[in-house]
């Protein structure tokens, strides 16, 4: 189902299938009343694909619809510079509405760490957001999201968890 573009809503652009499954688990943990407030987009085929698709397919839409927020769901591949690299492509006028999240390695690492299936991990992420707790996000493979998570909670939590 698509979002109501005239009201606050969130698009999630996943890098690959594993990230898409994390997003699906997140969405499955939401109340059904928010189903038109979040939409998982087609996977982009790598973090460079996320950058390319964001620039070519979504910047104009974000300019057109000021109530749109975007989550770019990528693998950090153990790269400390990945966040800054991705932030560089986001136009300054949109930085308050675009968030970059992802596993420090890749989602497979989260699964290997015993956190569950991708959907279970996504569901646990949603529960932590709903309850406004940090515990799940303090996992070593998710700590890299701290700054973005803080921003995300400020802007997106009221849309999805009211």
C-alpha positions in Angstrom: 0.0 0.0 0.0 1.3 3.5 -0.8 1.6 6.4 1.6 -0.6 9.4 1.8 1.9 11.9 0.4 0.1 14.9 1.8 0.5 13.8 5.4 3.7 12.9 7.3 5.1 9.6 6.0 8.3 7.6 5.7 9.9 5.9 2.7 12.5 3.2 3.4 15.0 2.5 0.7 16.8 -0.7 1.4 20.2 -1.7 0.0 19.3 -5.3 -0.6 16.9 -8.1 0.3 18.3 -8.6 3.8 17.8 -4.9 4.6 14.4 -5.1 3.1 13.5 -8.0 5.4 14.7 -5.9 8.4 12.4 -3.1 7.3 9.5 -5.6 6.8 10.0 -6.9 10.4 9.9 -3.3 11.6 6.7 -2.6 9.7 5.0 -5.8 10.9 5.6 -4.6 14.5 3.6 -1.3 13.9 0.0 -0.7 14.6 -2.2 -1.2 11.5 -3.3 2.4 11.8 0.0 3.6 10.5 0.1 1.4 7.4 -0.3 4.4 5.1 2.5 6.2 6.9 5.4 4.0 5.9 6.4 2.3 2.7 9.3 0.0 1.9 10.7 0.7 -1.5 12.2 -1.7 -4.0 15.7 -2.8 -3.0 18.5 -0.7 -4.6 21.2 -3.3 -5.2 24.0 -2.1 -3.0 24.7 1.0 -1.0 25.9 2.8 -4.2 22.5 1.9 -5.7 20.8 3.5 -2.7 22.8 6.7 -3.4 22.0 6.6 -7.1 18.3 5.9 -6.6 17.9 8.5 -3.9 19.4 11.2 -6.1 17.6 10.2 -9.3 14.2 9.0 -8.0 13.6 10.7 -4.6 15.1 14.1 -4.2 12.5 15.8 -6.4 9.7 14.0 -4.6 11.0 15.1 -1.3 11.1 18.7 -2.5 7.5 18.3 -3.8 6.2 16.7 -0.6 7.6 18.3 2.5 6.0 15.7 4.8 8.1 12.9 3.3 10.9 11.4 5.3 13.5 8.9 4.0 15.4 6.1 5.7 18.4 4.9 3.6 19.0 1.4 4.9 22.5 0.3 4.0 25.4 -1.9 5.1 28.3 -0.1 6.6 30.7 -2.9 5.7 33.0 -1.9 8.7 33.7 1.5 7.0 33.9 4.3 9.5 33.5 6.8 6.6 30.4 5.3 5.2 28.0 7.6 7.0 29.8 10.7 5.9 30.1 9.4 2.4 26.3 8.9 2.2 25.6 12.2 3.9 27.5 14.1 1.2 25.0 13.2 -1.5 22.0 14.5 0.5 21.1 18.1 -0.4 21.4 20.4 2.5 17.8 21.4 2.3 16.8 17.7 3.0 19.2 16.7 5.7 16.6 17.0 8.4 14.4 14.5 6.6 16.8 11.9 5.5 18.3 9.2 7.8 21.0 6.7 7.2 20.8 3.4 9.2 22.3 0.0 8.9 24.4 -2.7 10.4 28.0 -2.0 11.1 28.9 -5.0 8.9 25.8 -6.3 7.1 22.5 -7.8 8.3 24.0 -11.3 8.0 26.2 -10.3 10.9 23.2 -9.5 13.1 21.7 -12.8 12.2 25.0 -14.6 13.0 25.2 -12.8 16.3 22.0 -14.7 17.4 19.6 -11.8 17.2 17.1 -13.8 15.2 15.8 -13.8 11.7 15.8 -10.5 9.8 12.2 -10.0 10.4 12.6 -10.7 14.2 15.5 -8.2 14.3 13.4 -5.6 12.5 10.6 -6.2 14.9 12.9 -5.8 17.9 14.1 -2.5 16.4 10.5 -1.3 16.1 9.8 -2.4 19.7 12.9 -0.5 21.0 11.7 2.6 19.1 8.1 2.3 20.4 9.4 1.9 24.0 12.1 4.6 23.4 14.8 2.3 24.8 18.4 2.0 23.7 19.3 -1.5 24.8 18.7 -3.3 21.4 20.5 -0.5 19.5 23.5 -0.7 21.8 24.5 -4.0 20.2 28.1 -3.6 18.8 26.8 -4.1 15.2 24.2 -1.4 15.7 26.0 1.2 17.8 27.1 3.1 14.6 23.5 4.3 14.3 23.4 6.3 17.5 23.5 9.8 16.0 21.0 9.0 13.2 18.7 7.2 15.6 18.5 10.2 17.9 17.5 12.4 14.9 15.1 9.7 13.6 13.4 9.4 16.9 12.8 13.1 17.1 11.2 13.3 13.6 9.8 9.9 12.7 8.8 8.4 16.0 5.8 10.7 16.4 4.6 9.6 12.9 4.8 5.9 13.5 4.4 5.6 17.3 1.7 8.0 18.5 
